[in-house]
Each structure stands twice: as structure tokens, then as C-alpha cells.
């Protein structure tokens, strides 16, 4: 006994292949028109079974077409159903492409968050702890009392210059007699679209904070030159 393997199992029989097999299932005898090798083309029986074979061919075609719909990458007729199952389209979804979302595994690591943000045009990095400092990078008058990240806080720092999705805020034109103490002369960066995406992938128990990244100003001495924030200091 042998078993069919490979492509033979996925064949879609045509009408030409189906009809002889249907005719072989008929009882033998003159009443069935097969006593002399029939039923012959043109006979009523041959026309009847030809019609059934044509219908069977159509059913086989639809069954074979359905096989492609079981994979996102080959689906054609059920793409809308796939999208509905995975909640697309959604402007806040981290995976705008359906198949990317189907293949997604997810992660709780910063590298994953960076990848998701980059897919939407944002260049970011993460801070998951506020403890500690880096020697030589502290700035005078920048310390704030109580400014410490507590456990469960994830800070996303955005490099505005490297983020293609960033749109600079508009400036507010100050008018004499109208500006008040504490009044902002420039709107804060709008990270609402980035936050919308990141909320979908960041762990629910984390408090998400998104802030612009500012390169630290560093005082450096070298080659008889004193530099502050990459600017040469010159005494007059």
C-alpha cells in the first residue's frame, strides 16, 4: 500500500478529470448506458453527469482558493476579515501593516520600544530608572528637588532633530502689555501621536512619560582650549 504525498494532496481536479470518475461510479448495465463503454457524449446521462462534474470543478476551485486565505501573506479575498480580527486600520496601532502585526512577537525591552517608535518616524531612547548620575555631565542650576523617577516609570526620550514625524510647535508672538509672568512663548512639543502608539506596547503597569531629549552641556578642557557645549570660550 502506498500513500500520495507532496503536491498530489493539494491538487484541484478539473471537470475533465472528475467526469470519468463519476461515470465509473454508475451501476453497470444497459439502463445506465455503460454496457458498451458509455455513457457517450450527447446522451442524457452523459450530459447530466457533465453538469455535476462542472459544479464539482467549481467547488474544488473555491476550496483551493480558500487554502491561500489561511496565510496572511497569500490572502486575497479575506484581507478585510484579517484586518478586522487584528483591529486594523487604527492610527494608534504600532503595526500599520497587517502581516507585520500577525508576525509580531512583542517585548518588554527598550530595543522593542525603539523599533516601534522608529516605524512611525520617531527616534527615541528609554530611561527605566532615575537613580545614579554620570560624572562630568551635571549642569549648574538644573537640579530639582524631588525630581526622582519612582519604580514603575518608563521615560521615553525623543530626539527631535532625528525624528521625521516631529512637527515643530508654533511660536507665540509676544505683544507689549499682553504677556504675563510664567506665560509660555513657545508651545511644548506635541507627542500625542507617539504616546498613542506607545501605550499599545508598553506594559500596562508602567507610568509612561515622554519628554524631549536635550544633549547635556559639557565643560571640557583640551589642547589649551576651554569648550562649553561644543562652543569655544574666549576671554576678552
N, C-alpha and C positions, 0 to 999 in steps of 0.2 A: 504494500500500500504506500502510495506517495501523496504528498500534500503540496498544493500550489503555494508558491512563495513569491515574494518580490512584487513587481508591478502587476502581475496577473490578478492579484487580490483587489486591485483598485481599478480594474477595467470597467468601462461603461458600455455594455453591449449595444450595438445598433440594431435597427429593425431587420437588416439583412441577416444578422446573427441570431436574433431572437425568433424569427418566424419558423425556421426549420425545427427548432427545439420545441416550439408549441405544437407543431404538426406531429412530432414524434410522440406526444402525449395522448393523441387521439386513439380511441379503441380501433382495432383492426376490423376491416370488413367493407363490403360494398356500400353500406349505408353511410359510411364516413368518407367515401371516395378515395380510399387509400389502398384498395385491393390491387390496383395496378400501378402503384407508385405515387398516386396523387396525395392529397387534392392538387389539381393542376391549376395554374393561373387562369383566371377567367371564370372559375366555378364559384358558386355561392360560398361554399365552405372556405375556399382559399381567400376570398375577399373578406369574409368575416374575421378570420384569424389574422389577416394582414392588418386590419384595423386595430385589433388588440395589440399586435406587435408594435404598431406605430405609437400607441399610447404607452406601452411599456418602455419604448425608447425614450419618450419624453420624461417619464418618471425617473429613469436611470440618469438622464442628463441633469435633472434637478437634484438628485441625490449626490451626484459627483460634484456639482457646483456648491452644494452645502458643505462639502469637506473643506473647501478653501475658507469658509467663513469661521472655522474653528480656530483660526490663527489670525491675530491682529494684522500681521504683515501682509497677508494674502486676501483678507476680507474685502469684498466689493459691495455686496448687496446689504450687508448688515452693519456697515460702519456707523450708521446713526444709532443702532442699538448698542454697539460697543461704547460709543461716546456717552450715551445715556447711563449705562451701567457704571461708568467711571466718572460721572459728574462733569462732563465737558459739553460745550465750552464754558469756561469760567475764568474771568480776568484775573482772579486771585490764585488760580491753580499753579503750582510750581512746574507742572508739566503741560505746556501748551500743546505738545504733540501727543496724540492718543497712544501710539505704540511705545513712546518713551515712558509714559505713565504705567502702562501694562508691565513693562520690563523693570520698572523701578523697584529697588530693594529698600531704600531708605537707610538712615543712620542717625546717630545722635552725636556725631563728631563734627568739629568745626569745618573740616575739609568738605563735608557734605553740604553744610550751610553755604560755604563759599561758592561751591559749584552751582547750587540752586540760584543764588543771587546773581552769579555771572550770566546764567542763562537768560536773565531778564535785564541785563545791562548794568548791573551794579557790582562794583569792586569793593569787597568787604573783608574784614577780618574779625576775629572774635576775642572777647575777654570774658572768661568764666570765673575769674577771681580778682578781687581788688586788693589782695594782700601783697605786700612787698613793693619795692621800688628799684629803679635802675640807676646806678651811680652815674653822676655827671649829667643827668637828663632833667633834674628838677629845676623849676623856674621860680624866681622870686615872686612873691605875692600871688602865687597860684593855688596855694593850699586852702582848702575849705573845710571848716570844722564839721566833723560827722560825715564827710564825703567818702564813705566806705561801702563797697558792694557787699551785700549780705549773701549768704548761701541761697542758691535757687535763683540767682540773677544771671542772665546771659546778656552781655553787652555786644552789640554789633556796631563796629566802627566802619564808617563809609568813607572811602577815598573819593571825594567829589570830583577831582580832576580826572581820575581814571574811570569814572562811571558814565557810560554813554547815555544811560537813562536819566541822568540828573539834569534837571532844568533849573538854572539859577533863579533865585527869587527876585522879584521886582524891588527896586529901590523906592523908598518913600521920600518924596521931595518935601524937605522942611520949609515951612513958611514962617516968617517973622511973627512972633506973638502967638503962634499956634502950637509949638512943641512944648511938651510938659516933661517934668522930671521922670526919668525911667521909661520914656517913650522910645520905642524901637525905631531906628532909622532904616532898618533893613529887615525884611521878613525872614523868619527862620526857614531852613531847608525843609522841603516837604518830602517826608519819607513814607507817606501813607501807602503808596503803591508797593513799596518794598516791604513794609510791615504786613500788608495784606497777604503777600506771598509767604513771608517767613512764618507767620502764625500757623500756616498749614503744615509746616515741617518741624518746627521747634517743639520740643516736649511741652505738654500742656502745663506741667507743674512749674515751669520756668517763667520768671518775670522777664519779659523781653524789653530791652532798652536799645534804641537805635540812635546813634549820635554821629556827627561828622568827625572824621579823623583829622587831627591837626598835628603836623610834624613838630616835634619839640625843638625849641630854640636852644642851641648848644654853644657854650662859650669854649673856644678852642685856641690853643697857642701852639704854633709850629712854624719853623722856618722864619723866625723873628717877626711873625705876623700874628695879630690877635683878631680872631674871627668871631662874630656873633651871628648865629643863624645864617651862616654861609656868607655874611657880609663883612668886608674888611673894615675894622675900626681904625680910624685915623685921628690922631690928636692934632688940634690946631694950635 
